[in-house]
Amino acid sequence: MAAGRKVGIIANPASGKDIRRLVAYGSVFDNEEKVNIVRRILLGLEAAGVDEVLIMPDTYGIGARALDGLSRRKLRPRVDIIQMEIGHSGVDSTLAARLLKEQGVGAIVVLGGDGTCRAVAKGCGDVPLVPVSTGTNNVFPMMVEGTVAGLAAGLVATGFASAVRRAKKLDVIGPEGWRDLALVDAVVTEETFVAARALWDMERVRAIICTRCEPDTIGLSAVAGCLHPVSPTEAAGLYLELGDRKTAAREVLAPVAPGLFATVPVNHWRRLAFGESVTVDTGPRLIALDGEREVLVQAGEEIKIVLSDEGPYVVDTAQVLRQAQAAGFFVSYSTV
């Protein structure tokens, strides 16, 4: 894996603001709070002994505002905003991750939801991620305080700790070798247009494929988790075929968005092994990846969704800090 005394920060200004605030009861995650989190991440990185920090630019200026708030305090690490063109989509996060990898960062702290982490995973290569939850349906990112996230990322980047695991993913393979990925779930729907990217209406969902699914999460993967949980570290995934309420063998009650429950009819389900695939060939269909409508399957096309154990590397923040404590990082002794 990549190593160095540099750390990258990618903060998505659009996370925590999608249509699920209108159709469900999701909270708006304010960009000023993201600014505050980035400040605490920077202070955690400083405490870990990081030499340089590179931050993705964005339309709100999260990184620049975070630095302004620390102007009275001279940070030891050099902090720069990445020089890159920015737009208004996940492409920014993918490009930033690719540039950070090329710069040799030892870790990337990501602020966003599942969709942001997916975009970063498409460009980060083997650089370990510290995903901090600031989105809506947050299965992949963690609820971790910014100070701790920065400290853990810094300890990994400086080589002081090494508690990193490789996540699972779904490879989405289309005609002529076209590829995409999902970190948590791929959902097959009867929709034929993207409209609002976020997915919440279960009436037109036909199948759910998950890398992980647990009953204590929110989103489409929670349907699978409330039926048959699969942990993030388990060498398996899950496939659900949804059906008609009149003929389905079972119905599953699950929280599919913040404050929004659905009773979902399931025809059948099965566990998936690594390398096992699910084929979508009954177009037109729209496939949502990690909660956002992304892939349109036309009539006559075939899409394969394959469970893989070669997803991004993820830092175990709690284990990193335990390793650091055991190695004496936090304690110094007087020589007097």
C-alpha positions in Angstrom: 0.0 0.0 0.0 1.0 3.6 -0.5 3.0 5.2 2.3 4.3 8.7 3.0 4.1 11.6 5.4 1.4 13.2 3.2 -2.3 13.0 3.7 -5.1 14.0 1.4 -8.6 15.3 2.3 -11.6 15.1 0.0 -14.8 16.8 1.3 -17.9 16.7 -0.8 -19.9 20.0 -0.4 -23.0 18.3 -1.9 -23.2 15.3 0.5 -26.1 15.4 3.0 -28.4 17.5 0.8 -30.2 15.2 -1.7 -34.0 14.7 -2.3 -34.3 12.4 0.7 -34.7 15.6 2.8 -38.0 16.1 1.0 -39.4 12.6 0.7 -38.1 11.3 4.1 -36.7 12.9 7.3 -33.0 13.2 6.6 -31.1 16.1 8.2 -29.2 18.7 6.0 -25.5 18.4 6.7 -24.4 22.0 6.6 -21.1 22.8 4.8 -20.0 25.0 7.7 -20.0 21.9 9.9 -17.8 20.2 7.2 -15.5 23.2 7.5 -15.3 22.6 11.3 -14.7 18.9 10.8 -11.8 19.6 8.3 -10.2 21.9 10.9 -10.3 19.2 13.5 -8.9 16.7 11.0 -6.0 19.1 10.3 -5.2 19.3 14.0 -5.3 15.5 14.3 -2.9 15.2 11.3 -0.6 17.7 13.0 -0.6 15.7 16.2 0.3 12.6 14.2 3.4 14.3 12.7 2.2 14.6 9.1 4.4 16.8 7.0 2.0 17.8 4.2 -1.7 17.9 3.6 -3.4 18.2 0.2 -7.1 19.2 0.1 -9.5 18.9 -2.9 -10.9 22.3 -4.0 -14.7 22.5 -4.2 -17.5 25.0 -5.0 -18.0 26.0 -1.4 -14.3 26.3 -0.5 -14.4 23.9 2.5 -10.6 23.5 2.6 -9.8 27.2 2.3 -12.4 28.2 4.9 -11.0 25.6 7.3 -7.5 27.1 6.9 -8.9 30.6 7.5 -10.4 29.5 10.8 -6.9 28.3 11.9 -5.1 31.4 10.7 -4.1 32.5 14.2 -2.5 29.1 14.8 0.4 28.2 12.6 0.0 24.5 11.6 3.2 22.5 11.4 2.2 20.5 8.3 2.3 22.4 5.0 -1.3 22.6 3.7 -2.2 23.1 0.0 -5.3 23.1 -2.1 -4.9 20.7 -5.1 -4.6 22.4 -8.5 -7.5 20.9 -10.5 -10.6 21.9 -12.5 -13.8 21.4 -10.5 -17.4 20.8 -11.6 -20.5 19.8 -9.8 -20.3 16.0 -9.7 -18.6 12.9 -8.3 -16.0 13.2 -11.1 -14.3 15.9 -8.9 -13.8 13.3 -6.1 -12.5 10.7 -8.5 -10.1 13.1 -10.1 -8.9 14.4 -6.7 -8.3 10.8 -5.5 -6.3 10.0 -8.6 -4.2 13.1 -8.2 -3.6 12.4 -4.5 -2.5 8.9 -5.3 0.0 10.3 -7.9 1.3 12.7 -5.2 2.1 9.7 -3.0 -0.2 10.4 0.0 -0.2 7.7 2.7 -4.0 8.1 3.4 -7.0 10.0 2.3 -9.7 11.3 4.7 -13.1 11.4 2.9 -16.1 13.5 4.1 -19.3 12.3 2.4 -21.8 9.5 2.2 -21.7 6.2 0.3 -21.8 7.9 -3.1 -18.8 10.1 -2.3 -16.8 7.1 -1.0 -17.6 5.2 -4.2 -16.4 8.1 -6.3 -13.1 8.3 -4.4 -12.7 4.5 -4.6 -12.7 4.8 -8.4 -9.5 6.9 -8.3 -7.6 6.1 -5.1 -5.9 2.9 -6.0 -4.3 1.3 -3.0 -4.2 4.4 -0.8 -6.1 3.6 2.4 -9.2 5.7 3.2 -10.6 7.1 6.4 -14.3 7.6 5.4 -16.1 10.1 7.7 -19.9 10.1 7.5 -21.4 13.4 6.4 -24.1 12.0 3.9 -27.5 10.5 4.1 -27.4 6.7 3.9 -24.0 6.1 5.5 -23.1 2.4 5.4 -19.6 2.6 4.1 -18.3 5.8 6.0 -17.9 5.8 9.7 -19.4 8.0 12.4 -16.0 9.2 13.7 -15.0 12.5 15.2 -12.8 14.6 12.9 -9.9 14.9 15.5 -9.8 11.1 15.7 -10.1 10.6 12.0 -7.2 13.0 11.3 -5.0 11.4 14.0 -5.7 7.9 12.7 -5.0 8.9 9.1 -1.8 10.5 10.1 -0.6 7.5 12.1 -1.1 5.3 9.1 0.5 7.7 6.7 3.6 8.1 8.9 3.9 4.4 9.3 3.3 4.4 13.0 0.2 2.1 12.7 -1.1 -0.3 10.1 -4.6 -1.4 11.0 -6.0 -1.4 7.5 -8.4 -3.9 5.9 -9.6 -4.3 2.3 -13.2 -3.6 1.7 -15.5 -5.6 -0.7 -17.0 -4.1 -3.8 -19.3 -4.9 -6.7 -17.8 -4.7 -10.2 -20.4 -3.6 -12.7 -19.5 -4.8 -16.2 -21.3 -3.7 -19.3 -21.1 -4.0 -23.1 -17.7 -3.6 -24.7 -15.8 -3.8 -21.4 -17.5 -0.8 -19.8 -17.0 -0.9 -16.0 -18.2 0.8 -12.8 -18.4 -0.2 -9.2 -20.4 0.0 -6.0 -19.1 -0.3 -2.4 -22.3 -1.3 -0.7 -25.2 -2.1 -3.0 -26.4 -2.2 -6.6 -30.2 -1.9 -7.0 -32.1 -2.9 -10.2 -35.1 -0.7 -10.8 -37.8 -0.4 -13.5 -37.0 3.3 -13.8 -35.8 4.4 -17.3 -34.5 7.9 -16.4 -32.2 9.3 -13.8 -34.2 12.4 -12.5 -33.2 12.9 -8.9 -30.2 10.6 -8.4 -31.1 9.4 -4.9 -33.3 6.3 -4.7 -35.9 5.7 -2.1 -39.2 4.4 -3.7 -39.3 0.6 -3.3 -42.3 0.1 -5.6 -40.2 -0.1 -8.7 -37.2 -1.9 -7.3 -36.7 -5.5 -8.6 -33.4 -6.7 -7.2 -30.8 -5.7 -4.6 -27.2 -7.0 -4.6 -25.1 -6.2 -1.5 -21.5 -6.5 -0.4 -22.6 -6.0 3.1 -26.0 -5.6 4.8 -26.9 -5.2 8.5 -30.2 -4.4 10.3 -28.7 -1.4 12.0 -28.1 0.6 8.8 -30.3 2.9 6.7 -30.9 2.5 2.9 -31.6 -0.2 0.4 -29.0 -2.6 1.8 -31.0 -2.5 5.1 -33.7 -4.6 3.4 -31.2 -7.3 2.9 -29.8 -6.7 6.4 -33.2 -7.1 8.0 -33.5 -10.5 6.3 -30.1 -12.0 6.4 -27.2 -9.9 7.7 -23.7 -10.0 6.1 -20.9 -8.2 7.9 -18.3 -6.0 6.2 -15.6 -8.5 6.9 -17.5 -11.6 5.9 -16.3 -13.3 2.7 -19.8 -13.1 1.1 -22.5 -10.9 -0.3 -26.2 -11.1 -0.7 -28.7 -11.1 -3.6 -32.4 -10.4 -3.2 -35.1 -10.7 -5.9 -38.1 -8.6 -5.0 -41.6 -9.5 -6.1 -45.3 -8.9 -6.0 -47.0 -8.6 -2.6 -49.6 -11.1 -3.6 -47.1 -13.9 -4.5 -43.9 -13.1 -2.6 -42.8 -15.7 -0.1 -42.0 -13.1 2.6 -42.2 -9.4 3.4 -39.3 -7.5 5.1 -39.8 -4.3 7.1 -36.7 -2.1 6.7 -35.7 1.6 7.1 -34.9 2.6 3.5 -34.3 6.3 4.2 -34.1 8.4 7.4 -37.4 8.0 9.2 -38.9 6.1 6.2 -39.8 2.5 6.5 -41.0 0.1 3.8 -42.5 -3.4 3.8 -40.7 -5.0 0.9 -41.9 -8.3 -0.8 -39.0 -10.7 -1.4 -39.4 -13.7 -3.8 -36.1 -15.3 -2.9 -32.5 -14.5 -1.8 -29.1 -16.2 -1.8 -25.6 -15.5 -0.5 -22.9 -14.6 -3.0 -19.3 -15.8 -3.0 -16.4 -13.8 -4.3 -16.3 -14.0 -8.1 -20.0 -14.9 -8.3 -22.1 -12.6 -10.6 -25.7 -11.5 -11.1 -26.8 -10.8 -14.7 -29.2 -8.0 -15.6 -30.5 -8.5 -19.1 -34.2 -7.5 -19.1 -33.9 -3.9 -20.1 -34.8 -1.2 -20.1 -33.7 -1.0 -16.4 -31.9 1.5 -14.3 -29.3 0.4 -11.8 -28.6 2.5 -8.7 -25.1 2.2 -7.3 -24.7 3.0 -3.6 -28.1 4.7 -3.5 -27.8 6.8 -6.6 -29.3 6.1 -10.1 -26.3 5.6 -12.4 -26.5 2.9 -15.1 -29.2 2.6 -17.8 -29.6 -0.9 -19.2 -31.1 -0.7 -22.7 -33.3 -3.5 -24.2 -31.0 -6.2 -25.5 -28.0 -5.2 -23.3 -26.5 -7.3 -20.6 -24.9 -6.1 -17.4 -23.0 -8.3 -15.0 -22.6 -7.4 -11.3 -19.7 -9.4 -9.7 -18.8 -9.6 -6.0 -15.1 -8.8 -5.4 -12.8 -8.8 -2.5 -10.6 -6.1 -4.1 -12.3 -2.9 -3.0 -10.5 0.1 -1.4 -8.3 -0.2 1.7 -10.0 1.2 4.8 -8.4 2.4 8.0 -9.7 0.9 11.2 -9.5 4.0 13.3 -10.1 2.4 16.7 -7.5 -0.3 16.0 -5.0 2.3 14.8 -5.3 4.2 18.0 -5.0 1.0 20.1 -1.8 0.2 18.2 -0.4 3.6 18.7 -1.2 3.4 22.5 0.5 0.0 22.8 3.6 1.3 20.9 3.8 4.3 23.4 2.9 7.0 20.9 0.9 9.0 23.5 3.4 8.9 26.4 6.7 10.6 26.8 9.0 10.3 29.9 11.2 12.9 31.5 14.9 12.5 31.2 15.6 14.4 34.4 
